[in-house]
Amino acid sequence: MARIALATCRPGPEVSVDPDLPVLIEALREAGADAVGVEWDRAGVDWRGFDLVVIRSTWDYSWRSAEFVEWVQACGKATRLANPADVVRWNVDKRYLGELAAAGVPVVPTRYVAPGEPAGLPRDREYVVKPTSGAGARFAARYTPDQHDIAVRHLQRMHAEGFTAMVQPYVTGIDVAGERALQFFGGRLLHASRKGAVLARGTAYDERKVAHPGLEVWRPTDAELAVAERALGAVPGAPGLLYARVDLVDGEDGQPRVMELELVEPHLFLSLHTASVPKVVAAVLAAARG
């Protein structure tokens, strides 16, 4: 009997409840595994006692990214961790988008502004400011050129907390075609979803957002699948990933571009894709067997 931990986080006012967690635990137990949900920062856990630790809803990690990375590295040494520690460490910092772009992957154009660097915000178009370590649109906001002073204060707040900022053009294609999330599990496309725009005009950066508005089942196009596979192929070391989610939007040319590559703790949307549960269980059990 494989002993499997699904790593999650403690409930809190700014942390969403993971609806997939009880579904996966029950399905794994029905398949013969000893599966439990464990908070990643719970004291006294002997991670060596698990055959596999699967990072699932550690959705508070962006508040404590350095601590989280330390846990990932320690857990990866103690037992088999999915995804691998090196992949997680690379993916928690969204400066990976620059590396994907350098590898020829079409991504949303991104400029990084570290603490102490000039803002250099766009004066001719709408844009987005968000941190390089974040989840659920936390500390993200959309601005027009005439909101320059507000955006600068946003940058100053992030810099004061030690964050490097990302500045991206607001991709207007998301208002038409939405954002598509292609979910991979066990090296294969599992399912895909589409959602509406998360960042509405006038929503403050420190206001809580609805992370997945208007979520619906989506059938990915050949072009979307090709871009997603290119992004996964550019992950350093080309590791075997248990899970991955590639978030795509249409660029100004109408072609798909990578908005984010989620390799840490992506929501699986299993309530929308119930037929995917057995496939996820099979892949997790295979990973536990090594």
KEKE-3310 file (N, C-alpha, C; in steps of 0.2 Angstrom, whole numbers, plus 5000, padded with zeros to 4 digits):
npx = (5004:5004:5010:5004:5006:4996:5001:4995:4988:4986:4969:4963:4958:4962:4965:4959:4948:4952:4943:4946:4954:4948:4942:4952:4959:4949:4947:4960:4961:4951:4957:4967:4977:4986:4981:4983:4979:4991:4997:5009:5018:5016:5022:5033:5031:5036:5042:5049:5042:5033:5029:5027:5026:5014:5013:5000:4988:4996:4993:4996:5009:5016:5016:5026:5038:5052:5053:5045:5052:5063:5057:5053:5065:5070:5060:5061:5073:5070:5061:5051:5046:5033:5029:5047:5060:5069:5062:5051:5057:5063:5051:5043:5047:5042:5051:5055:5048:5055:5066:5059:5055:5068:5071:5063:5050:5033:5028:5019:5024:5036:5043:5054:5055:5065:5067:5073:5075:5071:5054:5048:5036:5023:5017:5008:4999:4987:4991:4998:5003:5012:5018:5033:5032:5018:5001:4984:4981:4985:4991:4991:4986:4978:4981:4978:4987:4985:4984:4996:5003:4996:5000:5013:5014:5009:5020:5029:5024:5025:5039:5044:5040:5049:5047:5050:5044:5033:5030:5018:5011:4993:4984:4973:4966:4962:4950:4941:4943:4946:4956:4965:4967:4978:4979:4991:4995:5004:5012:5004:4991:4978:4965:4957:4953:4943:4943:4936:4942:4952:4957:4949:4945:4950:4950:4958:4975:4977:4965:4955:4953:4942:4948:4946:4935:4920:4923:4924:4923:4935:4941:4956:4965:4975:4986:4987:4990:5002:5010:5009:5016:5029:5032:5033:5043:5054:5057:5070:5082:5073:5063:5054:5038:5025:5013:5006:5002:4997:4995:4986:4985:4978:4989:4993:4993:4984:4988:4992:4999:5010:5004:5006:5016:5012:5019:5019:5008:4995:4978:4967:4954:4944:4931:4925:4929:4926:4928:4941:4947:4950:4961:4970:4972:4978:4990:4996:4998:5006:5018:5021:5025:5036)
npy = (4994:5010:5025:5041:5058:5073:5088:5103:5118:5129:5134:5150:5168:5174:5163:5151:5138:5121:5112:5100:5093:5084:5075:5069:5063:5053:5046:5040:5032:5023:5017:5010:5016:5023:5038:5055:5072:5085:5099:5109:5116:5110:5106:5094:5084:5069:5067:5057:5046:5044:5038:5046:5063:5074:5090:5100:5110:5122:5135:5147:5150:5160:5171:5167:5163:5160:5152:5142:5137:5132:5121:5113:5109:5102:5092:5086:5079:5070:5062:5055:5069:5078:5091:5089:5096:5105:5110:5116:5126:5134:5138:5145:5158:5171:5176:5166:5167:5175:5167:5157:5165:5167:5155:5154:5152:5158:5171:5182:5198:5204:5214:5217:5224:5228:5231:5247:5250:5261:5265:5266:5265:5261:5273:5274:5264:5252:5242:5229:5227:5216:5205:5195:5184:5176:5172:5168:5181:5189:5205:5210:5221:5231:5245:5261:5273:5285:5283:5283:5288:5280:5267:5268:5269:5257:5249:5254:5249:5235:5234:5238:5227:5218:5212:5209:5217:5213:5220:5221:5222:5225:5212:5213:5203:5194:5198:5195:5181:5175:5167:5152:5137:5124:5108:5096:5079:5067:5067:5069:5077:5082:5089:5104:5121:5136:5153:5169:5186:5191:5203:5217:5234:5247:5239:5238:5234:5227:5222:5208:5196:5187:5172:5163:5167:5163:5150:5137:5121:5118:5115:5112:5121:5116:5124:5130:5119:5116:5127:5125:5113:5117:5126:5117:5109:5117:5119:5119:5106:5097:5089:5075:5078:5077:5084:5099:5115:5125:5141:5151:5165:5175:5184:5200:5197:5187:5175:5161:5164:5161:5165:5161:5148:5135:5125:5122:5122:5121:5123:5110:5109:5099:5098:5102:5094:5080:5067:5066:5062:5048:5046:5055:5049:5037:5041:5047:5036:5028:5036:5036:5023:5024)
npz = (5000:4995:5003:5003:5003:5001:4999:5007:5013:5027:5032:5029:5030:5017:5009:4998:4998:4994:4983:4977:4985:4995:4986:4979:4989:4993:4982:4979:4991:4988:4978:4984:4991:5004:5008:5013:5017:5021:5029:5022:5031:5043:5059:5065:5056:5048:5034:5027:5029:5019:5003:4992:4990:4985:4979:4981:4985:4991:4994:5000:4998:4992:5000:5008:5002:5002:5014:5010:4999:5005:5013:5002:4996:5007:5009:4997:4998:5008:5003:4988:4978:4971:4961:4956:4967:4961:4950:4956:4963:4953:4947:4956:4955:4944:4935:4926:4914:4906:4903:4896:4885:4880:4875:4864:4866:4864:4873:4885:4883:4895:4907:4920:4936:4948:4966:4969:4956:4942:4938:4925:4918:4906:4894:4884:4883:4890:4905:4915:4932:4943:4955:4955:4962:4966:4968:4963:4958:4967:4973:4960:4947:4935:4924:4916:4906:4912:4925:4931:4943:4953:4950:4952:4966:4969:4964:4973:4985:4983:4982:4994:5002:4997:4985:4967:4953:4940:4924:4912:4895:4894:4889:4877:4870:4879:4884:4874:4870:4881:4894:4893:4900:4900:4905:4911:4915:4922:4910:4899:4890:4900:4903:4897:4901:4901:4905:4911:4910:4924:4930:4932:4927:4938:4949:4964:4968:4980:4983:4985:4972:4960:4956:4945:4935:4927:4923:4911:4902:4889:4873:4867:4854:4840:4839:4851:4859:4854:4858:4871:4873:4869:4879:4890:4886:4887:4900:4912:4911:4907:4915:4921:4923:4935:4935:4927:4922:4909:4905:4894:4883:4869:4859:4851:4838:4837:4840:4851:4867:4881:4897:4910:4917:4926:4938:4951:4961:4954:4952:4949:4944:4945:4948:4938:4928:4930:4925:4924:4936:4938:4930:4935:4948:4944:4938:4949:4958:4950:4950:4964:4964:4958)
capx = (5000:5008:5008:5005:5004:4994:5003:4991:4990:4981:4964:4963:4954:4964:4966:4954:4947:4953:4938:4949:4958:4944:4940:4958:4960:4945:4949:4966:4960:4947:4962:4971:4983:4985:4982:4981:4981:4995:4999:5016:5022:5015:5027:5034:5029:5041:5041:5052:5037:5028:5032:5027:5022:5012:5011:4993:4985:5000:4991:4999:5017:5019:5018:5032:5041:5059:5052:5042:5057:5067:5053:5053:5071:5071:5056:5064:5079:5068:5056:5050:5042:5031:5035:5054:5062:5072:5057:5047:5062:5063:5044:5040:5049:5040:5056:5055:5045:5061:5070:5055:5056:5074:5071:5059:5043:5030:5025:5017:5030:5037:5048:5055:5057:5067:5068:5078:5075:5066:5047:5048:5029:5020:5013:5005:4994:4985:4997:4997:5008:5011:5024:5036:5030:5011:4996:4977:4981:4987:4995:4991:4982:4978:4982:4979:4992:4983:4984:5003:5004:4993:5004:5020:5013:5009:5027:5033:5022:5029:5047:5044:5040:5055:5045:5052:5038:5032:5026:5016:5005:4987:4983:4966:4963:4958:4943:4937:4944:4947:4962:4964:4972:4979:4981:4994:4996:5008:5015:4999:4986:4972:4959:4958:4947:4943:4940:4936:4947:4953:4958:4944:4948:4948:4951:4964:4980:4977:4958:4954:4950:4940:4954:4944:4928:4917:4926:4921:4927:4938:4944:4962:4967:4982:4991:4987:4993:5009:5014:5010:5021:5035:5034:5035:5050:5059:5059:5077:5083:5067:5062:5048:5033:5019:5008:5008:4996:5000:4989:4987:4980:4980:4993:4990:4993:4979:4991:4992:5006:5010:5004:5010:5017:5010:5022:5020:5002:4990:4971:4965:4947:4941:4924:4922:4932:4925:4931:4949:4949:4954:4968:4975:4974:4983:4997:4999:5000:5012:5023:5022:5029:5043)
capy = (5000:5016:5030:5047:5064:5078:5094:5108:5124:5130:5138:5157:5173:5175:5157:5148:5131:5117:5107:5094:5089:5078:5071:5065:5058:5048:5042:5037:5027:5018:5013:5006:5020:5027:5045:5060:5079:5087:5106:5109:5119:5107:5105:5087:5079:5065:5066:5051:5041:5044:5035:5051:5069:5078:5097:5102:5117:5126:5142:5153:5150:5166:5175:5165:5159:5158:5147:5137:5134:5128:5115:5109:5106:5097:5087:5082:5075:5065:5057:5057:5075:5080:5090:5089:5102:5110:5112:5120:5132:5138:5140:5150:5165:5171:5178:5160:5169:5178:5161:5154:5169:5167:5148:5154:5151:5164:5173:5188:5202:5205:5218:5216:5230:5226:5236:5252:5252:5265:5262:5265:5262:5263:5279:5273:5258:5249:5237:5225:5226:5211:5202:5189:5178:5177:5167:5170:5188:5193:5211:5212:5226:5234:5252:5265:5278:5291:5280:5282:5289:5275:5262:5269:5268:5250:5247:5255:5244:5228:5234:5238:5220:5214:5209:5211:5218:5212:5225:5217:5225:5221:5208:5214:5197:5190:5201:5192:5174:5173:5163:5145:5133:5117:5104:5090:5075:5060:5068:5069:5082:5079:5092:5111:5125:5143:5158:5176:5191:5192:5210:5222:5241:5250:5235:5239:5228:5224:5219:5201:5194:5180:5169:5159:5169:5160:5144:5132:5116:5120:5110:5116:5121:5113:5130:5131:5113:5116:5132:5122:5108:5120:5128:5112:5107:5122:5118:5117:5099:5093:5084:5071:5082:5074:5089:5105:5119:5131:5147:5154:5170:5177:5190:5205:5194:5182:5168:5160:5166:5159:5169:5158:5140:5133:5119:5122:5120:5123:5121:5105:5110:5092:5098:5104:5089:5074:5061:5066:5060:5041:5047:5058:5044:5032:5044:5048:5029:5026:5040:5033:5016:5025)
capz = (5000:4994:5007:4999:5006:4997:5003:5006:5017:5033:5030:5031:5026:5011:5006:4995:5000:4989:4982:4974:4989:4997:4980:4977:4994:4993:4976:4980:4996:4985:4973:4988:4993:5011:5006:5018:5016:5026:5028:5021:5036:5049:5063:5067:5051:5046:5027:5025:5030:5013:4997:4988:4992:4979:4981:4979:4987:4995:4991:5004:4998:4989:5006:5012:4996:5004:5018:5006:4995:5010:5014:4996:4996:5012:5007:4991:5000:5012:4999:4982:4978:4964:4956:4959:4970:4957:4946:4960:4965:4947:4945:4961:4953:4937:4930:4921:4908:4902:4901:4891:4879:4877:4872:4858:4867:4863:4880:4885:4884:4902:4910:4927:4940:4955:4971:4968:4949:4940:4936:4917:4916:4899:4894:4878:4883:4896:4907:4921:4937:4948:4958:4952:4967:4968:4966:4963:4956:4973:4972:4953:4945:4928:4924:4910:4907:4916:4932:4932:4950:4957:4948:4955:4973:4969:4964:4980:4991:4982:4983:5002:5004:4994:4978:4961:4950:4933:4920:4905:4892:4896:4883:4876:4868:4885:4884:4869:4869:4888:4896:4892:4905:4897:4911:4909:4921:4919:4904:4894:4891:4905:4900:4897:4903:4899:4910:4909:4913:4931:4932:4930:4927:4944:4955:4968:4968:4987:4984:4983:4965:4959:4952:4939:4933:4921:4921:4907:4898:4883:4868:4865:4847:4838:4840:4859:4861:4852:4862:4878:4873:4868:4885:4894:4883:4889:4907:4913:4913:4904:4920:4921:4928:4936:4933:4924:4919:4904:4904:4887:4880:4862:4858:4847:4832:4837:4841:4858:4871:4888:4902:4916:4917:4933:4940:4959:4964:4950:4953:4944:4941:4945:4949:4931:4924:4934:4921:4924:4942:4938:4926:4940:4953:4940:4937:4956:4960:4946:4953:4970:4963:4955)
cpx = (5004:5005:5009:5002:5002:4996:4998:4993:4984:4975:4965:4959:4956:4966:4960:4954:4948:4948:4941:4952:4954:4943:4946:4959:4956:4946:4955:4965:4956:4952:4967:4977:4981:4987:4980:4983:4985:4997:5007:5020:5020:5021:5027:5032:5036:5040:5044:5047:5032:5032:5032:5023:5021:5010:5005:4991:4989:4999:4993:5007:5020:5020:5024:5037:5048:5058:5049:5047:5062:5063:5053:5059:5072:5066:5058:5069:5076:5064:5055:5045:5040:5027:5042:5056:5065:5067:5053:5051:5062:5056:5041:5042:5047:5045:5058:5053:5050:5065:5066:5056:5062:5075:5066:5052:5039:5026:5023:5023:5031:5043:5048:5058:5059:5067:5074:5079:5070:5060:5047:5041:5027:5016:5008:4999:4993:4990:4995:5004:5007:5017:5027:5034:5023:5007:4989:4976:4982:4992:4996:4985:4983:4977:4981:4984:4991:4983:4992:5005:5002:4998:5011:5019:5012:5016:5030:5031:5025:5036:5048:5044:5045:5053:5049:5045:5038:5028:5024:5011:4999:4985:4975:4962:4960:4951:4938:4937:4945:4954:4961:4970:4972:4982:4985:4995:4999:5011:5010:4994:4980:4966:4961:4952:4948:4940:4940:4942:4947:4953:4954:4947:4945:4948:4958:4969:4979:4969:4958:4950:4947:4945:4952:4937:4926:4920:4922:4925:4929:4941:4950:4963:4974:4987:4992:4991:5001:5013:5014:5016:5028:5037:5036:5042:5055:5061:5066:5078:5078:5065:5055:5043:5027:5013:5010:5002:4999:4994:4991:4982:4983:4983:4990:4989:4988:4982:4992:4999:5005:5010:5007:5011:5017:5013:5022:5013:4996:4983:4970:4958:4944:4934:4921:4924:4932:4928:4938:4951:4953:4960:4973:4977:4979:4990:5000:5002:5006:5018:5025:5026:5035:5044)
cpy = (5006:5022:5037:5053:5069:5084:5100:5114:5125:5135:5145:5162:5174:5169:5153:5140:5126:5111:5100:5090:5083:5073:5066:5060:5052:5043:5038:5031:5022:5014:5009:5009:5022:5034:5049:5067:5081:5094:5106:5111:5116:5105:5097:5082:5075:5063:5060:5045:5040:5042:5041:5057:5073:5085:5099:5109:5121:5133:5148:5153:5156:5172:5174:5161:5156:5152:5141:5133:5129:5121:5111:5106:5101:5091:5083:5078:5069:5060:5059:5063:5076:5086:5091:5096:5107:5113:5118:5127:5136:5141:5145:5157:5166:5174:5172:5162:5172:5172:5157:5158:5168:5160:5148:5152:5157:5165:5180:5193:5205:5209:5218:5222:5228:5232:5241:5254:5257:5262:5261:5263:5265:5269:5279:5268:5256:5243:5234:5226:5221:5208:5196:5183:5180:5172:5170:5178:5192:5199:5212:5217:5229:5241:5255:5270:5283:5289:5279:5282:5283:5269:5262:5267:5260:5247:5248:5250:5237:5228:5235:5231:5215:5211:5213:5212:5216:5217:5222:5222:5221:5218:5208:5207:5193:5192:5198:5184:5171:5170:5156:5142:5126:5113:5097:5086:5069:5061:5069:5075:5079:5082:5100:5115:5132:5147:5165:5180:5191:5199:5215:5229:5243:5246:5236:5233:5224:5221:5212:5200:5187:5177:5166:5161:5165:5154:5139:5127:5119:5115:5114:5115:5117:5118:5130:5125:5113:5121:5129:5117:5111:5123:5123:5109:5111:5122:5116:5110:5094:5087:5081:5075:5077:5078:5095:5108:5125:5135:5151:5160:5172:5184:5195:5202:5188:5175:5167:5161:5163:5165:5167:5150:5138:5126:5118:5119:5122:5119:5116:5106:5104:5092:5099:5098:5082:5068:5061:5063:5053:5042:5050:5053:5039:5035:5045:5041:5027:5030:5038:5026:5018:5023)
cpz = (5000:4999:5004:5003:5001:5001:5001:5011:5022:5030:5033:5027:5019:5007:5004:4998:4994:4988:4980:4979:4992:4992:4979:4983:4994:4987:4976:4986:4993:4980:4977:4991:5000:5010:5011:5015:5022:5024:5027:5027:5043:5053:5065:5062:5048:5038:5024:5025:5024:5007:4992:4991:4986:4982:4977:4980:4992:4994:4995:5003:4996:4994:5009:5007:4998:5009:5014:5002:4999:5012:5008:4995:5001:5011:5002:4992:5004:5008:4992:4982:4971:4965:4959:4962:4966:4952:4950:4961:4959:4945:4950:4959:4945:4932:4925:4915:4903:4899:4895:4884:4876:4873:4866:4860:4867:4870:4880:4887:4891:4903:4917:4931:4947:4960:4969:4960:4947:4937:4929:4915:4909:4899:4888:4877:4890:4898:4913:4925:4942:4950:4955:4956:4969:4965:4967:4962:4962:4971:4964:4952:4938:4928:4917:4911:4911:4924:4934:4940:4955:4956:4952:4963:4974:4969:4971:4985:4990:4984:4991:5005:5001:4988:4972:4957:4942:4930:4913:4902:4894:4889:4881:4873:4873:4886:4879:4869:4876:4889:4896:4896:4902:4903:4909:4916:4918:4912:4898:4896:4895:4903:4900:4899:4901:4904:4908:4912:4920:4933:4928:4931:4934:4950:4958:4968:4975:4988:4981:4976:4965:4954:4945:4937:4927:4918:4917:4904:4891:4879:4865:4857:4846:4840:4848:4861:4860:4856:4869:4878:4872:4875:4890:4892:4885:4896:4908:4915:4910:4908:4918:4926:4929:4934:4931:4921:4915:4903:4898:4886:4873:4862:4853:4840:4831:4839:4849:4861:4878:4892:4908:4914:4924:4935:4947:4961:4960:4952:4947:4941:4940:4945:4942:4926:4928:4931:4922:4931:4942:4934:4931:4945:4950:4940:4944:4958:4956:4948:4959:4970:4960:4948)
residu = (MET:ALA:ARG:ILE:ALA:LEU:ALA:THR:CYS:ARG:PRO:GLY:PRO:GLU:VAL:SER:VAL:ASP:PRO:ASP:LEU:PRO:VAL:LEU:ILE:GLU:ALA:LEU:ARG:GLU:ALA:GLY:ALA:ASP:ALA:VAL:GLY:VAL:GLU:TRP:ASP:ARG:ALA:GLY:VAL:ASP:TRP:ARG:GLY:PHE:ASP:LEU:VAL:VAL:ILE:ARG:SER:THR:TRP:ASP:TYR:SER:TRP:ARG:SER:ALA:GLU:PHE:VAL:GLU:TRP:VAL:GLN:ALA:CYS:GLY:LYS:ALA:THR:ARG:LEU:ALA:ASN:PRO:ALA:ASP:VAL:VAL:ARG:TRP:ASN:VAL:ASP:LYS:ARG:TYR:LEU:GLY:GLU:LEU:ALA:ALA:ALA:GLY:VAL:PRO:VAL:VAL:PRO:THR:ARG:TYR:VAL:ALA:PRO:GLY:GLU:PRO:ALA:GLY:LEU:PRO:ARG:ASP:ARG:GLU:TYR:VAL:VAL:LYS:PRO:THR:SER:GLY:ALA:GLY:ALA:ARG:PHE:ALA:ALA:ARG:TYR:THR:PRO:ASP:GLN:HIS:ASP:ILE:ALA:VAL:ARG:HIS:LEU:GLN:ARG:MET:HIS:ALA:GLU:GLY:PHE:THR:ALA:MET:VAL:GLN:PRO:TYR:VAL:THR:GLY:ILE:ASP:VAL:ALA:GLY:GLU:ARG:ALA:LEU:GLN:PHE:PHE:GLY:GLY:ARG:LEU:LEU:HIS:ALA:SER:ARG:LYS:GLY:ALA:VAL:LEU:ALA:ARG:GLY:THR:ALA:TYR:ASP:GLU:ARG:LYS:VAL:ALA:HIS:PRO:GLY:LEU:GLU:VAL:TRP:ARG:PRO:THR:ASP:ALA:GLU:LEU:ALA:VAL:ALA:GLU:ARG:ALA:LEU:GLY:ALA:VAL:PRO:GLY:ALA:PRO:GLY:LEU:LEU:TYR:ALA:ARG:VAL:ASP:LEU:VAL:ASP:GLY:GLU:ASP:GLY:GLN:PRO:ARG:VAL:MET:GLU:LEU:GLU:LEU:VAL:GLU:PRO:HIS:LEU:PHE:LEU:SER:LEU:HIS:THR:ALA:SER:VAL:PRO:LYS:VAL:VAL:ALA:ALA:VAL:LEU:ALA:ALA:ALA:ARG:GLY)
# end
